[in-house]
Amino acid sequence: MESLLILLEVTINGLMAGVLYSLVALGFVFIFKASGIFNYAQGVMALFAAMTLVGFLEGRVPFAHMINIVFGTNIHHFGFHAPVLVALVGTALVMFLFAVIVEKYILRHLVNQAPIILFMATIGLAFFMEGFGDMMWGSDVKTLDIGIPSGMSLTIDELTYPLGYGMYIDQLDIYAALIAVALVVGLTMFSQYTKTGRALRAVADDHQAALSVGITLRSIWVIVWTIAGIVALVGGVLWGSKSGVQFSLSLIALKALPVLFLGGLTSIPGAIIGGLIIGVGEKLFEFGVGPLIGGATENWFAYVVALLFLVFRPQGLFGEKIIERV
């Protein structure tokens, strides 16, 4: 019984991690479907959103370091702290403004450019956002606390201990998974059942046909980049609450790459299922095989799976197979 409970604990932790992977992957999928851009900046967007949220929560003065040098002052805080809800709404508005700027000053000038040009543009955007965020809010490691409980779930421990093994499930992971599930379901419903969602899918299927029926690409691009910004905000909050807001937070995008290759770059269900498969797979592999080969398999297992899919099924489980006519 104890071994079964340990296996169940590992599987549950894998599922919760997988939901977060799916959430981050959805940010990539929405942008790629609507514009054909592989957004290298998705991880940095999560970092920037988390830094902005902390800045609002702590009442930090934006660009304080620059202001103090220029004017000889020593001002770092406004002297008040914004409520969590106000800070979240304010950060969401910042991410919307970011989407508008990206559409107006980057995408609009790169229409019909080669995919590699668009990809390079997102690389430049990522490094700019990273530096701009440090300049705006400082480069120190920040603590992010919006009131999500953390620590071992005593309820689960008490329920399973009489069976021979008290399962350790972190409350923060539980709440993070629930929030991620709610957002994933909401985005899926938005894509399938709203007028804007149908317009987004129409643009993804055929830009020219979408234009012919009155769908404007500019508005769709703003919408999908806003969605990606909201996804980045939630991902930044959930990961930042666990490990702090620092440069490594931007690396969460790397965890989404195997999910994208597994599920398909253009598939919303693929991002969801791919995330769950990767999350559970890496935990079970670490549990079963890790001790035999020295451990730390979570660092590379997902990428080996992604490599196999790139070799044998490059479109992923749910992606569309590209057929080139000659």
C-alpha positions, 0 to 999 in steps of 0.5 A, spaced: 500 500 500 505 504 501 508 503 494 502 505 491 501 511 495 508 513 493 506 512 486 500 516 487 503 522 490 508 522 484 503 522 479 499 527 482 505 532 483 506 530 475 499 532 473 499 539 477 506 540 474 503 538 467 497 543 468 502 549 469 506 547 463 500 547 459 498 554 461 505 556 459 505 552 452 498 556 451 501 562 450 505 560 445 500 556 441 495 562 441 500 567 438 503 562 433 496 560 430 494 567 429 500 570 426 505 564 425 510 567 430 514 563 435 514 567 441 521 567 444 519 572 449 514 568 452 518 567 458 521 574 459 513 576 459 512 572 465 518 575 468 516 582 466 509 581 469 511 578 475 516 584 476 510 589 475 505 586 479 511 586 485 512 593 484 504 595 484 504 590 491 510 594 494 508 601 492 515 601 488 517 607 484 518 605 477 525 607 474 527 609 481 534 608 480 534 613 474 530 618 478 535 618 484 541 619 480 538 624 475 535 628 481 539 626 487 533 624 491 533 617 495 526 615 493 524 608 492 517 607 494 510 611 494 509 609 501 503 605 500 501 598 498 496 596 492 491 591 494 492 584 490 486 585 486 488 592 484 495 590 483 493 584 478 488 589 474 494 594 473 498 589 471 493 586 466 492 593 463 500 594 463 500 587 459 495 590 454 499 596 453 505 592 451 500 588 446 498 594 443 505 597 442 508 590 439 502 590 434 503 597 432 511 598 432 513 591 431 508 586 427 505 592 423 512 593 420 514 585 419 507 583 415 509 578 410 516 577 412 520 570 413 518 566 419 526 567 421 525 574 421 519 574 426 523 569 430 529 574 431 524 580 432 521 576 438 528 575 441 530 582 440 523 583 444 525 578 450 532 582 451 529 589 451 523 587 456 528 584 460 533 590 461 527 594 461 524 591 467 530 591 471 531 598 469 524 600 471 523 595 477 530 593 479 534 587 478 534 585 485 530 578 487 523 579 489 518 576 494 511 575 491 506 573 495 498 574 493 496 570 499 496 563 496 497 558 502 503 554 501 506 548 505 504 541 506 497 539 505 495 537 512 488 534 510 491 530 505 497 527 510 492 526 515 487 522 510 493 518 507 497 517 513 492 511 516 494 507 510 501 507 511 504 513 508 502 520 509 502 523 502 506 530 501 502 535 497 504 542 497 498 547 498 501 552 493 502 546 488 494 545 489 492 552 488 496 553 482 494 547 479 487 549 480 488 556 477 491 554 471 486 549 470 481 554 470 485 559 466 486 553 461 478 551 461 477 559 460 481 560 454 479 553 451 472 555 451 473 562 449 477 559 443 471 555 441 465 558 443 466 566 442 465 570 436 472 573 437 475 566 438 472 564 432 475 570 428 482 568 431 481 561 429 479 563 422 485 568 422 489 561 424 486 557 418 487 563 412 489 570 413 486 572 406 480 569 407 479 572 414 481 579 411 475 578 406 470 577 411 472 583 415 476 580 420 482 585 421 489 582 423 491 588 427 485 587 432 486 579 432 494 580 434 492 585 439 488 580 442 492 574 442 498 578 445 494 580 450 492 573 452 499 571 451 500 577 456 495 574 461 497 567 461 504 570 462 502 574 468 498 568 471 505 563 470 509 568 473 505 569 479 504 562 480 512 560 479 514 567 482 510 565 488 514 558 489 521 561 487 521 568 487 521 573 482 528 573 478 531 572 472 530 564 472 523 565 472 524 567 464 526 560 463 519 557 464 518 558 457 523 552 456 519 547 460 513 549 455 518 547 449 517 539 449 510 540 450 509 544 444 513 539 440 509 533 443 502 536 442 503 541 436 504 548 435 497 549 433 493 545 437 490 548 444 488 540 446 495 538 444 498 543 449 493 541 454 494 534 453 502 534 452 503 538 458 500 533 462 504 527 459 510 531 460 509 533 467 507 526 469 512 522 465 518 526 467 516 525 475 515 518 474 521 517 470 525 521 475 521 516 481 523 509 477 529 510 473 532 516 476 535 512 482 539 507 477 542 513 473 544 518 478 538 522 478 536 529 475 532 526 470 527 531 470 532 536 467 532 532 460 527 527 460 522 532 456 527 534 451 529 527 449 521 526 448 521 532 444 527 530 440 524 523 438 517 527 436 521 531 432 524 525 428 518 521 428 512 526 428 514 533 427 507 535 427 506 533 434 500 529 436 495 534 434 498 538 430 497 539 422 501 536 417 504 541 413 504 538 405 508 542 400 506 542 393 511 543 388 
